[in-house]
Amino acid sequence: MCLARDMLMSKYDGAHDISTVFVLYDALVPDGKVAWGKTSQIPKTGGIGARKTFPIRVVLNDRLGKKVRVKCNDDDTIGDLKKLVAAQTGTRADKIRIQKWYNIYKDHITLKDYEIHDGMGLELYYN
């Protein structure tokens, strides 16, 4: 056990179980470096207002017999999604149009803004 974890255990000696101490340690000090009394050196991970990205899988169907499954993050833009699709299909990214029903998705807007979730199916067209 490292020195930082021992120091944290001695500081939180009244904790009910040891897993609470380890969770506190992992949340405060992910790389194992402790700066006691200097809170500015403790990395700010998570917290209120922190944006977390989630990996999602999107299925794109071109209605010509090809289904493309792409793994990406929910904070990627539609332009990033087009680049991933272009890498799998061999088509240039500027010749790809992604839409759902009659809504044509714009390149600079994120998947989260369009509320595209894991496993969602989109339509793939070639210009």
Contact map, one row per residue, 1 for C-alpha under 8 A:
1110110000000000000000000000000000000000000000000000000000000000000000000000000000000000000000000000000000000000000000000000000
1111110000000000000000000000000000000000000000000000000000000000000000000000000000000000000000000000000000000000000000000000000
1111111000000000000000000000000000000000000000000000000000000000000000000000000000000000000000000000000000000000000000000000000
0111111100000000000000000000000111000000000000000000000000000000000000000000000000000000000000000000000000000000000000000000000
1111111110000000000001001000000000000000000000000000000000000000000000000000000000000000000000000000000000000000000000000000000
1111111111000000000000000000000000000000000000000000000000000000000000000000000000000000000000000000000000000000000000000000000
0011111111100000000000000000000000000000000000000000000000000000000000000000000000000000000000000000000000000000000000000000000
0001111111110000000010001000000000000000000000000000000000000000000000000000000000000000000000000000000000000000000000000000000
0000111111111000000010000000000000000000000000000000000000000000000000000000000000000000000000000000000000000000000000000000000
0000011111111000000000000000000000000000000000000000000000000000000000000000000000000000000000000000000000000000000000000000000
0000001111111000000000000000000000000000000000000000000000000000000000000000000000000000000000000000000000000000000000000000000
0000000111111110000010000000000000000000000000000000000000000000000000000000000000000000000000000000000000000000000000000000000
0000000011111110000000000000000000000000000000000000000000000000000000000000000000000000000000000000000000000000000000000000000
0000000000011111000000000000000000000000000000000000000000000000000000000000000000000000000000000000000000000000000000000000000
0000000000011111110110000000000000000000000000000000000000000000000000000000000000000000000000000000000000000000000000000000000
0000000000000111110100000000000000000000000000000000000000000000000000000000000000000000000000000000000000000000000000000000000
0000000000000011111110000000000000000000000000000000000000000000000000000000000000000000000000000000000000000000000000000000000
0000000000000011111111000000000000000000000000000000000000000000000000000000000000000000000000000000000000000000000000000000000
0000000000000000111111100000000000000000000000000000000000000000000000000000000000000000000000000000000000000000000000000000000
0000000000000011111111110000000000000000000000000000000000000000000000000000000000000000000000000000000000000000000000000000000
0000000110010010111111111000000000000000000000000000000000000000000000000000000000000000000000000000000000000000000000000000000
0000100000000000011111111100000000000000000000000000000000000000000000000000000000000000000000000000000000000000000000000000000
0000000000000000001111111110000000000000000000000000000000000000000000000000000000000000000000000000000000000000000000000000000
0000000000000000000111111111000000000000000000000000000000000000000000000000000000000000000000000000000000000000000000000000000
0000100100000000000011111111110000000000000000000000000000000000000000000000000000000000000000000000000000000000000000000000000
0000000000000000000001111111110000000000000000000000000000000000000000000000000000000000000000000000000000000000000000000000000
0000000000000000000000111111110000000000000010000000000000000000000000000000000000000000000000000000000000000000000000000000000
0000000000000000000000011111110000000000011010000000000000000000000000000000000000000000000000000000000000000000000000000000000
0000000000000000000000001111111111000000011000000000000000000000000000000000000000000000000000000000000000000000000000000000000
0000000000000000000000001111111110000000000000000000000000000000000000000000000000000000000000000000000000000000000000000000000
0000000000000000000000000000111110000000000000000000000000000000000000000000000000000000000000000000000000000000000000000000000
0001000000000000000000000000111111000000000000000000000000000000000000000000000000000000000000000000000000000000000000000000000
0001000000000000000000000000111111100000000000000000000000000000000000000000000000000000000000000000000000000000000000000000000
0001000000000000000000000000100111110000010000000000000000000000000000000000000000000000000000000000000000000000000000000000000
0000000000000000000000000000000011111110110000000000000000000000000000000000000000000000000000000000000000000000000000000000000
0000000000000000000000000000000001111110000000000000000000000000000000000000000000000000000000000000000000000000000000000000000
0000000000000000000000000000000000111110000000000000000000000000000000000000000000000000000000000000000000000000000000000000000
0000000000000000000000000000000000111111110000000000000000000000000000000000000000000000000000000000000000000000000000000000000
0000000000000000000000000000000000111111110000000000000000000000000000000000000000000000000000000000000000000000000000000000000
0000000000000000000000000000000000000111111000000000000000000000000000000000000000000000000000000000000000000000000000000000000
0000000000000000000000000000000000100111111000000000000000000000000000000000000000000000000000000000000000000000000000000000000
0000000000000000000000000001100001100111111100000000000000000000000000000000000000000000000000000000000000000000000000000000000
0000000000000000000000000001100000000001111110000000000000000000000000000000000000000000000000000000000000000000000000000000000
0000000000000000000000000000000000000000011111100000000000000000000000000000000000000000000000000000000000000000000000000000000
0000000000000000000000000011000000000000001111100100000000000000000000000000000000000000000000000000000000000000000000000000000
0000000000000000000000000000000000000000000111111111000000000000000000000000000000000000000000000000000000000000000000000000000
0000000000000000000000000000000000000000000111111100000000000000000000000000000000000000000000000000000000000000000000000000000
0000000000000000000000000000000000000000000001111100000000000000000000000000000000000000000000000000000000000000000000000000000
0000000000000000000000000000000000000000000001111110000000000000000000000000000000000000000000000000000000000000000000000000000
0000000000000000000000000000000000000000000011111111000000000000000000000000000000000000000000000000000000000000000000000000000
0000000000000000000000000000000000000000000001001111100000000000000000000000000000000000000000000000000000000000000000000000000
0000000000000000000000000000000000000000000001000111110000000000000000000000000000000000000000000000000000000000000000000000000
0000000000000000000000000000000000000000000000000011111000000000000000001110000000000000000000000000000000000000000000000000000
0000000000000000000000000000000000000000000000000001111100000000000000001110000000000000000000000000000000000000000000000000000
0000000000000000000000000000000000000000000000000000111110000000000000111100000000000000000000000000000000000000000001000000000
0000000000000000000000000000000000000000000000000000011111000000000000111100000000000000000000000000000000000000000011100000000
0000000000000000000000000000000000000000000000000000001111100000000011110000000000000000000000000000000000000000000011110000000
0000000000000000000000000000000000000000000000000000000111110000000011110000000000000000000000000000000000000000000011111100000
0000000000000000000000000000000000000000000000000000000011111000001111000000000000000000000000000000000000000000000000111100000
0000000000000000000000000000000000000000000000000000000001111100001111000000000000000000000000000000000000000000000000001111000
0000000000000000000000000000000000000000000000000000000000111111111100000000000000000000000000000000000000000000000000001111000
0000000000000000000000000000000000000000000000000000000000011111111000000000000000000000000000000000000000000000000000000011100
0000000000000000000000000000000000000000000000000000000000001111110000000000000000000000000000000000000000000000000000000011000
0000000000000000000000000000000000000000000000000000000000001111110000000000000000000000000000000000000000000000000000000000000
0000000000000000000000000000000000000000000000000000000000001111111000000000000000000000000000000000000000000000000000000000000
0000000000000000000000000000000000000000000000000000000000001111111100000000000000000000000000000000000000000000000000000000000
0000000000000000000000000000000000000000000000000000000000111100111110000000000000000000000000000000000000000000000000000000000
0000000000000000000000000000000000000000000000000000000000111000011111000000000000001001100000000000000000000000000000000000000
0000000000000000000000000000000000000000000000000000000011110000001111100000000000000000000000000000000000000000000000000000000
0000000000000000000000000000000000000000000000000000000011110000000111110000000010011000000000000000000000000000000000000000000
0000000000000000000000000000000000000000000000000000001111000000000011111000000000000000000000000000000000000000000000000000000
0000000000000000000000000000000000000000000000000000001111000000000001111101000010000000000000000000000000000000000000000000000
0000000000000000000000000000000000000000000000000000111100000000000000111111000000000000000000000000000000000000000000000000000
0000000000000000000000000000000000000000000000000000111100000000000000011111000000000000000000000000000000000111000110000000000
0000000000000000000000000000000000000000000000000000110000000000000000001111100000000000000000000000000000000111000000000000000
0000000000000000000000000000000000000000000000000000000000000000000000011111110110000000000000000000000000000110000000000000000
0000000000000000000000000000000000000000000000000000000000000000000000000011111110000000000000000000000000111110000000000000000
0000000000000000000000000000000000000000000000000000000000000000000000000001111111000000000000000000000011111110000000000000000
0000000000000000000000000000000000000000000000000000000000000000000000000000111111100000000010000000000001110000000000000000000
0000000000000000000000000000000000000000000000000000000000000000000000000001111111110000000000000000000000100000000000000000000
0000000000000000000000000000000000000000000000000000000000000000000001010001111111111000000000000000000000000000000000000000000
0000000000000000000000000000000000000000000000000000000000000000000000000000011111111100000011011100000000000000000000000000000
0000000000000000000000000000000000000000000000000000000000000000000000000000001111111110000110000000000000000000000000000000000
0000000000000000000000000000000000000000000000000000000000000000000001000000000111111111000000000000000000000000000000000000000
0000000000000000000000000000000000000000000000000000000000000000000101000000000011111111100010000000000000000000000000000000000
0000000000000000000000000000000000000000000000000000000000000000000000000000000001111111111110010000000000000000000000000000000
0000000000000000000000000000000000000000000000000000000000000000000000000000000000111111111000000000000000000000000000000000000
0000000000000000000000000000000000000000000000000000000000000000000100000000000000011111110000000000000000000000000000000000000
0000000000000000000000000000000000000000000000000000000000000000000100000000000000001111111000000000000000000000000000000000000
0000000000000000000000000000000000000000000000000000000000000000000000000000000000000111111100000000000000000000000000000000000
0000000000000000000000000000000000000000000000000000000000000000000000000000000000000110111110110000000000000000000000000000000
0000000000000000000000000000000000000000000000000000000000000000000000000000000000100100011111110000000000000000000000000000000
0000000000000000000000000000000000000000000000000000000000000000000000000000001001101100001111110000000000000000000000000000000
0000000000000000000000000000000000000000000000000000000000000000000000000000000001000000000111111000000000000000000000000000000
0000000000000000000000000000000000000000000000000000000000000000000000000000000000000000001111111000000000000000000000000000011
0000000000000000000000000000000000000000000000000000000000000000000000000000000001000100001111111100000000000000000000000001111
0000000000000000000000000000000000000000000000000000000000000000000000000000000001000000000001111110000110000000000000000001111
0000000000000000000000000000000000000000000000000000000000000000000000000000000001000000000000011111000110000000000000000111100
0000000000000000000000000000000000000000000000000000000000000000000000000000000000000000000000001111111110000000000000000111100
0000000000000000000000000000000000000000000000000000000000000000000000000000000000000000000000000111111110000000000000000110000
0000000000000000000000000000000000000000000000000000000000000000000000000000000000000000000000000011111000000000000000000010000
0000000000000000000000000000000000000000000000000000000000000000000000000000000000000000000000000011111100000000000000000000000
0000000000000000000000000000000000000000000000000000000000000000000000000000000000000000000000000011111110000000000000000000000
0000000000000000000000000000000000000000000000000000000000000000000000000000000000000000000000001111011111000000000000000000000
0000000000000000000000000000000000000000000000000000000000000000000000000000010000000000000000001111001111101000000000000000000
0000000000000000000000000000000000000000000000000000000000000000000000000000011000000000000000000000000111111000000000000000000
0000000000000000000000000000000000000000000000000000000000000000000000000000111100000000000000000000000011111000000000000000000
0000000000000000000000000000000000000000000000000000000000000000000000000000111000000000000000000000000001111100000000000000000
0000000000000000000000000000000000000000000000000000000000000000000000000000110000000000000000000000000011111110110000000000000
0000000000000000000000000000000000000000000000000000000000000000000000000111110000000000000000000000000000011111110000000000000
0000000000000000000000000000000000000000000000000000000000000000000000000111110000000000000000000000000000001111111110000000000
0000000000000000000000000000000000000000000000000000000000000000000000000110000000000000000000000000000000000111111110000000000
0000000000000000000000000000000000000000000000000000000000000000000000000000000000000000000000000000000000001111111100000000000
0000000000000000000000000000000000000000000000000000000000000000000000000000000000000000000000000000000000001111111100000000000
0000000000000000000000000000000000000000000000000000000000000000000000000000000000000000000000000000000000000011111110000000000
0000000000000000000000000000000000000000000000000000000000000000000000000100000000000000000000000000000000000011111111010000000
0000000000000000000000000000000000000000000000000000000111000000000000000100000000000000000000000000000000000011001111110000000
0000000000000000000000000000000000000000000000000000001111000000000000000000000000000000000000000000000000000000000111110000000
0000000000000000000000000000000000000000000000000000000111100000000000000000000000000000000000000000000000000000000011111000000
0000000000000000000000000000000000000000000000000000000011100000000000000000000000000000000000000000000000000000000111111100000
0000000000000000000000000000000000000000000000000000000001111000000000000000000000000000000000000000000000000000000000111110000
0000000000000000000000000000000000000000000000000000000001111000000000000000000000000000000000000111000000000000000000011111000
0000000000000000000000000000000000000000000000000000000000011110000000000000000000000000000000000111100000000000000000001111100
0000000000000000000000000000000000000000000000000000000000011110000000000000000000000000000000011110000000000000000000000111110
0000000000000000000000000000000000000000000000000000000000000100000000000000000000000000000000011110000000000000000000000011111
0000000000000000000000000000000000000000000000000000000000000000000000000000000000000000000000111000000000000000000000000001111
0000000000000000000000000000000000000000000000000000000000000000000000000000000000000000000000111000000000000000000000000000111
